[in-house]
């Protein structure tokens, strides 16, 4: 029998960097939102031992280097259960190296499947702890929804859901190195920081305009000039009627918030000729 799980992309409604930690990571404060742009992850048990990974993108790792395989290994190490043999097949829809946690979400989907199969009474908090052993975004991707993430991203606090809206997500043709971008950050020199308390209050009030006014990602302050397409796409989204637009994660993907479907769909059609990948999305929530 095969087991399939949707692995939802994430957006950063707000992203702030507070400082560098002694362990080399950065302390972050982020408001995260999962959307219905999703990979499909399928686990197929087999008689032979070991874990294999296949995807529809030939350049992605197929062995231990794939975060999905790493997630499975960490699950069995943490639970002390013997690791059976199975194949992991990933059908990619989330753009790669896009700032949307596609790989982390694939790993989280594997963890959710394995919990249902082997330890159905495991708490979500424990599964998130295992996810933190895999990668900084994995705990959030295990949970999904609208969440305040702190620390490396592993400390999670539930927030009220983003009010109903449409999201246009655009991935420019360029890719951005996350380590390179972190190396550009000088926290004391960051000019602005997102108003996360204000965004939280807007979410509590169901105030979509209040959330939109507070979209902000400090990585935009340190983007090298060669990534100017990020700002071109952001400007295009605003010109096409987005209430607000922002880069997500370490980029280069940019998203805009629209209240109505029709203008959002028209924006997707207008952006495609610019050589970007554009998606019309809504919010999503992984099943437990």
Legacy VTK file of the C-alpha trace (Angstrom):
# vtk DataFile Version 3.0
C-alpha trace
ASCII
DATASET POLYDATA
POINTS 288 float
0.000 0.000 0.000
1.195 3.516 -0.824
0.775 6.545 1.450
0.594 10.047 -0.057
0.800 13.402 1.699
0.683 16.981 0.419
3.779 19.023 1.271
2.666 22.656 1.359
4.860 25.636 0.507
5.326 28.381 3.086
5.427 32.151 2.825
6.971 34.615 5.259
4.434 37.319 6.005
7.171 38.879 8.130
10.832 37.976 8.579
13.146 39.592 11.104
16.724 38.755 12.118
17.551 39.555 15.731
21.209 38.573 15.966
23.768 35.827 15.552
23.772 32.906 17.982
26.796 31.213 19.564
26.012 28.063 17.529
26.467 29.985 14.273
22.767 30.228 13.453
20.761 33.460 13.614
17.910 34.242 15.994
14.861 34.839 13.854
11.324 36.096 14.367
8.949 35.253 11.541
5.259 35.038 10.771
4.797 32.004 8.519
1.860 30.980 6.356
1.326 27.731 4.447
-0.296 27.865 1.012
-1.901 25.315 -1.268
1.020 25.187 -3.708
2.236 21.711 -2.789
4.498 18.805 -3.667
3.061 15.293 -3.439
5.111 12.886 -1.315
4.399 9.143 -1.550
5.869 6.425 0.687
5.809 2.866 -0.619
6.936 0.061 1.719
9.177 -2.610 0.184
10.765 -5.854 1.342
14.374 -4.750 0.752
15.989 -2.684 3.542
16.962 0.951 3.040
15.372 4.191 1.917
15.396 5.398 -1.678
14.171 8.753 -2.984
12.999 9.555 -6.491
11.660 12.828 -7.885
10.473 14.131 -11.225
13.445 16.536 -11.210
16.596 14.600 -12.106
19.001 17.065 -10.486
17.628 16.631 -6.955
19.428 14.250 -4.539
18.098 10.698 -4.547
19.873 9.285 -1.487
20.793 10.443 2.005
21.348 13.969 0.673
17.621 14.438 0.165
15.910 16.014 3.161
13.034 13.539 2.855
15.405 10.606 3.412
17.075 12.478 6.270
13.678 13.040 7.899
12.875 9.334 7.739
16.241 8.419 9.253
15.805 10.912 12.115
12.301 9.594 12.821
13.465 6.030 13.320
16.514 7.117 15.309
14.339 9.210 17.637
11.686 6.533 18.150
14.096 3.620 18.401
11.982 1.654 15.931
13.666 -0.494 13.290
13.760 1.264 9.932
11.894 -0.782 7.315
12.601 -0.493 3.628
10.554 1.926 1.580
10.662 4.173 -1.455
9.913 7.898 -1.254
8.609 9.458 -4.462
8.306 13.250 -4.671
6.326 15.018 -7.373
7.560 18.603 -7.269
5.273 21.605 -7.711
7.024 24.012 -5.327
9.893 25.737 -7.172
13.355 24.686 -6.001
15.614 27.201 -4.198
12.714 29.621 -4.018
12.482 30.648 -0.352
9.300 28.585 0.098
10.720 25.644 2.127
9.946 23.058 -0.548
12.565 20.580 0.663
11.690 21.138 4.321
8.018 20.601 3.542
8.820 17.316 1.795
10.679 16.185 4.912
7.778 17.257 7.123
5.328 15.316 4.954
7.455 12.184 5.455
7.385 12.718 9.224
3.596 13.096 9.262
3.136 9.888 7.275
5.515 7.946 9.516
3.794 9.157 12.683
0.402 7.996 11.391
1.858 4.622 10.390
4.078 3.818 13.366
3.380 6.088 16.380
-0.121 7.552 15.949
-0.228 8.760 19.556
2.961 10.852 19.163
2.243 14.495 19.963
2.678 17.179 17.358
5.241 18.835 19.636
7.370 15.687 19.671
7.154 15.383 15.903
8.266 19.020 15.609
11.231 18.256 17.889
12.263 15.478 15.516
11.791 17.901 12.626
14.226 20.326 14.260
16.901 17.624 13.956
16.346 17.688 10.185
16.291 21.432 9.438
15.264 24.820 10.821
12.066 25.121 8.728
10.909 21.526 9.225
9.128 22.031 12.586
6.999 24.760 11.039
6.298 22.643 7.962
5.143 19.800 10.226
2.547 22.122 11.756
1.688 24.577 8.963
-1.010 27.222 9.124
-0.363 30.727 10.477
2.442 30.633 13.038
4.965 32.836 14.829
8.366 31.130 14.530
11.296 32.147 16.736
14.787 30.934 17.561
16.181 29.144 14.505
12.559 28.736 13.485
11.835 25.797 15.777
9.957 27.701 18.529
6.389 27.920 17.292
3.325 29.782 18.556
-0.043 29.447 16.839
-1.596 32.630 15.451
-5.130 33.328 14.207
-5.482 32.391 10.533
-4.802 34.847 7.754
-8.181 36.292 6.691
-9.569 34.944 3.384
-7.586 36.254 0.434
-5.768 35.240 -2.743
-1.994 35.059 -3.012
-0.005 35.463 -6.210
3.410 33.856 -5.818
6.170 34.545 -8.355
9.538 32.830 -8.719
12.003 34.820 -10.872
14.457 32.893 -13.008
17.379 33.691 -10.696
18.392 31.769 -7.560
19.798 33.221 -4.335
22.305 31.542 -2.035
20.915 31.567 1.516
24.390 31.420 3.167
25.527 34.299 0.944
22.532 36.381 1.958
23.005 35.694 5.674
26.653 36.718 5.260
25.436 40.137 4.074
23.409 40.752 7.220
24.675 43.217 9.806
21.846 43.336 12.311
22.803 46.705 13.779
22.749 48.222 10.290
19.324 46.953 9.290
17.264 50.040 8.567
13.803 48.650 9.303
12.215 45.755 11.113
8.749 44.272 10.632
6.005 45.254 13.049
5.276 41.718 14.179
3.211 42.740 17.243
1.094 44.889 14.930
0.712 42.029 12.469
-0.294 39.685 15.284
-2.914 42.179 16.445
-4.224 42.516 12.891
-4.535 38.728 12.619
-6.435 38.635 15.919
-8.836 41.266 14.544
-9.253 39.539 11.165
-7.876 42.703 9.555
-6.415 41.742 6.175
-5.429 45.340 5.360
-3.580 45.555 8.676
-1.653 42.404 7.877
-0.884 43.608 4.345
0.455 46.951 5.602
2.953 45.087 7.772
4.428 42.655 5.229
8.193 42.983 5.518
11.318 40.893 5.024
14.633 42.293 6.256
16.512 40.235 3.655
15.284 42.739 1.061
17.581 45.317 2.690
20.702 43.287 1.928
19.932 41.849 -1.506
22.873 42.376 -3.877
22.076 44.562 -6.886
22.273 41.654 -9.304
18.951 40.429 -7.902
17.075 43.500 -9.122
14.420 41.244 -10.694
13.060 40.604 -7.207
12.131 44.276 -6.870
10.870 44.441 -10.463
8.450 41.600 -9.758
7.408 43.207 -6.479
6.661 46.492 -8.273
4.707 44.636 -10.959
2.523 42.942 -8.345
1.705 46.299 -6.762
0.939 47.835 -10.155
-1.364 44.897 -10.883
-3.426 45.575 -7.788
-1.828 43.701 -4.900
-2.630 45.167 -1.496
1.041 44.583 -0.592
3.954 42.462 -1.793
7.089 41.032 -0.207
9.905 38.577 -0.794
9.567 35.294 1.083
12.402 33.608 2.974
15.794 34.235 1.430
14.113 34.639 -1.943
13.966 35.101 -4.758
10.213 34.368 -4.719
7.871 37.310 -4.201
4.188 37.207 -3.313
1.332 39.657 -3.336
-1.918 39.661 -1.346
-5.187 40.202 -3.238
-8.639 40.377 -1.711
-10.459 39.113 -4.825
-9.767 36.191 -7.158
-10.282 37.925 -10.510
-7.576 40.593 -10.164
-5.229 37.974 -8.719
-5.818 35.680 -11.702
-5.261 38.589 -14.093
-2.000 39.364 -12.320
-0.793 35.780 -12.881
-1.594 36.067 -16.597
0.214 39.420 -16.811
3.319 38.166 -15.010
3.924 34.966 -16.974
5.265 36.779 -20.077
7.933 38.397 -17.864
9.758 35.063 -17.580
8.711 34.240 -14.018
6.860 31.238 -12.655
3.569 32.565 -11.263
0.995 30.733 -9.133
-2.478 31.621 -7.899
-2.757 30.331 -4.327
-4.822 30.258 -1.177
-3.896 29.405 2.391
-3.635 25.749 3.467
-3.314 23.612 6.577
-1.674 20.156 6.648
-3.794 17.395 8.156
-2.497 16.197 11.544
LINES 1 289
288 0 1 2 3 4 5 6 7 8 9 10 11 12 13 14 15 16 17 18 19 20 21 22 23 24 25 26 27 28 29 30 31 32 33 34 35 36 37 38 39 40 41 42 43 44 45 46 47 48 49 50 51 52 53 54 55 56 57 58 59 60 61 62 63 64 65 66 67 68 69 70 71 72 73 74 75 76 77 78 79 80 81 82 83 84 85 86 87 88 89 90 91 92 93 94 95 96 97 98 99 100 101 102 103 104 105 106 107 108 109 110 111 112 113 114 115 116 117 118 119 120 121 122 123 124 125 126 127 128 129 130 131 132 133 134 135 136 137 138 139 140 141 142 143 144 145 146 147 148 149 150 151 152 153 154 155 156 157 158 159 160 161 162 163 164 165 166 167 168 169 170 171 172 173 174 175 176 177 178 179 180 181 182 183 184 185 186 187 188 189 190 191 192 193 194 195 196 197 198 199 200 201 202 203 204 205 206 207 208 209 210 211 212 213 214 215 216 217 218 219 220 221 222 223 224 225 226 227 228 229 230 231 232 233 234 235 236 237 238 239 240 241 242 243 244 245 246 247 248 249 250 251 252 253 254 255 256 257 258 259 260 261 262 263 264 265 266 267 268 269 270 271 272 273 274 275 276 277 278 279 280 281 282 283 284 285 286 287
